[in-house]
Amino acid sequence: MTGLITDNAALAAYCQRAAQRKVLALDTEFIRQSTLAPKLGLIQMFDGAALALVDPLEITDWTPFVQLMSDNRIVKLLHSCSEDIEALATIGVIDINPLFDTQLAAELIGWGSSMGYARLVEQLSGEVLDKSESRTDWLARPLTATQLQYAANDVHFLYPLYDKLLSHMSDMQQQLLLLEGAQLMRRREQQLPLAFKYLEIKNSWQLSPRELAVLRELAAWRYSYAQQRDLALGLILKDIHLIELAKRRPSTAESLMNIPGMPPRDVRRHAKLLVDIITQAKELPLSQCPQRFYHNDSFAGYKETVNELTKAVKTAAEALAIPAEFMSVKRQLNEYLNWCWRVSDEERQQLPVPEYLTGWRQRHLVPFLPQPAHISR
């Protein structure tokens, strides 16, 4: 069984060998139960000849690995890699190029969205993977031989999927997939500024301007606090609690206890600060409160616009002969809607340009999108 790489020299030697190959299967194991950022516990690599399991708790020099990840001569093969990208960013990997996501490849071919790794392996190779170690604490040491074998299988069986998937894909589909891999890397860097984190909260569009002002300040505080303490957002206050605080706007610590489901521990810990934040937001002039929507004269309504955008995505996908799910997910649709109608013209300059208006989507999707008169293209 392959042992752990626990020193810088061994990692550098493996990266040097892998740099001579054309494809590198890559996976990570991490823990993300109570933290904002994933805690990297293991990195698995397989270049078709040699398999490496890297212990990130021991490595101190990631330079050879970072260089390998950005080497555009070597395809990096991952499955459903959004969280892997986040985990690898914690050790300085911010450029994985080119990136080939096998889950997205299966979706692009038309085999359905969000196909799991084990199912894809079974479909393409007939192998049935053992998933009994999926709940392993990857930060615990020592890792058992069974755990290491489980982790190794994640890249051992991933590597052959590359050629199998390519055999089902057209040149255009391959190009789109690699372009989307590059977009996945850019997405990690395109975070909303703190003042706009409230836009990501489900159903926030239903609130009044005053309620949105409260939500804006609370959401910004929660994310900042989460970053400082490296805590999962839901362990501080859940979205539903922020919405209720925005609606009720309690003025005392005691009244916080009347919020349905509000954890008493969090009330005690943050009560005074929450009341102060709410009070300050309540005192803002209405002109400084976010509007539910801007440019209402050109806005058909939330549900109507969502339907219109959904139809545009479907039409564009049909024109390109790809699944609509690959063209757009709900997060991207909401991002575009928010950018067009939920922020002022001045605020829009502070936000990342929506994915609908960048990269390959801009070329294929924009001709079918609603064209807000207040936005110049």
C-alpha positions, 0 to 999 in steps of 0.5 A, a space after each residue: 500500500 502507498 504510504 504517506 509523503 510527509 517531507 518536502 523532498 519526497 513531494 518535490 520528487 513526485 511533482 518532478 516526475 508527474 510534470 513529465 506526464 500529460 494527465 494527473 488525477 487529483 483529489 483531496 480529503 478535508 474536514 469542514 464541519 465547524 469552520 468557514 474554511 475547509 481543513 485539508 487532511 490529505 492530497 491524493 495524486 495519480 499520474 497513471 504510473 505512480 500514486 502519491 498520498 501527501 500529508 499536508 500536516 507535515 509539508 512546509 514547502 508547497 512550491 513544487 506542488 503549486 508549480 505543478 498545478 499551474 503547469 498548463 501542459 498537464 491536465 488536472 483531473 478532478 471530480 466535483 472540485 469546487 470544495 477541493 479548490 477551496 481546500 487547496 487554496 489554503 496551502 497557496 494553490 490558486 491556479 489549477 490549469 487546465 482543470 477537467 472536472 469529471 462531474 461536469 463532463 458527465 453533465 455536459 455529455 447529458 448523463 445528468 447533473 451532480 453525478 457522484 464519483 462512485 456512480 460515474 466509476 461504476 457506469 464507465 468501468 464497472 468497478 464498485 467502490 467501497 465508501 465505508 470510510 467516507 466519514 473518516 476524520 482526515 485530520 486524525 493521525 495515524 491514518 489506517 491502511 484501510 483509510 489510505 486505500 480508500 483515499 488512494 482509490 479516489 484517484 486510482 479509478 479517477 485517472 482512467 475516466 479521462 480517456 473514457 469521457 473524452 471518447 464521448 465528447 466532441 471537440 466543442 464540448 472538450 473546449 467548453 469544459 476546460 473553459 469552465 474549469 478556468 471559470 471555477 478558479 476565477 469564481 473563488 476570487 469573485 467574492 461579494 464585498 461584506 456590504 453585499 453579503 445579504 444578497 446571498 441570503 434566500 428570500 431576502 428580496 422579499 424584505 422592505 428597505 428598512 429590513 434590508 438595511 438591518 439584514 445588510 449590517 447583520 450579514 456583514 457582521 456575521 461574515 466578518 466574525 466568521 472570518 476572524 474566528 474561522 467558524 461556519 456561518 451557521 454556527 454563528 447565526 443561521 440565515 433564518 435567524 438573520 431574516 427574523 432579526 431583520 423583520 422584528 428588529 428587537 431593541 433589547 437583549 430580552 426581546 431577542 429571546 422571542 425570536 423563534 428558534 434563536 439559540 440561547 447561547 448565541 443570544 447571550 454571547 452576541 446580544 448587546 452587539 446584535 441590538 447595537 447593530 440593529 439600532 444603528 441600522 434602524 436609525 439610517 436615513 431611508 435614502 441609505 437603505 437598500 431598495 427591494 429592487 431598483 429601476 422598477 420601470 424596467 423590472 417585471 417582478 422577481 418571479 417573472 424575471 426569474 422565469 424570463 431568465 430561465 427561458 433565456 438559459 434554456 434557449 441558449 443551451 438548445 442553440 449550443 446543444 448542451 444541457 441547460 444545467 451546464 449553461 447555468 445553475 441557480 446561483 448564477 441566475 440569482 447573481 445576474 438578477 441581483 447585479 441588474 436590479 437589486 443594487 443601485 447603479 453606484 453600488 454595481 461598480 463594486 460588485 464582480 461582473 456576473 458569470 453570465 457576462 464573462 467568459 464563454 457564457 457571455 458569447 453564447 448567453 447574452 444574445 438571449 438575456 433580458 437587456 436592462 436599459 439602465 445597464 450598458 454592455 
